[in-house]
Amino acid sequence: MPGADLAALSPDENFRISLEMDSLDFLNFIEALSGRTGLPLPETDYPSLNTLNACANYVASRTPTD
């Protein structure tokens, strides 16, 4: 979100609400997250990706630890 004060977000705050993200904004976020992590992000998992901590936990739980 251009111009958003991301430093003001709490790790457990719902950023979709706080940043007033519409569905297209959120889809762009999901695509960027998937591109940066290399993880597939199925639509069924979208509801669990609404906070910074939730995203971090999601990625950590799906990243191999070889």
Order of alpha helices (4+ residues) and beta strands (2+ residues): alpha-alpha-alpha
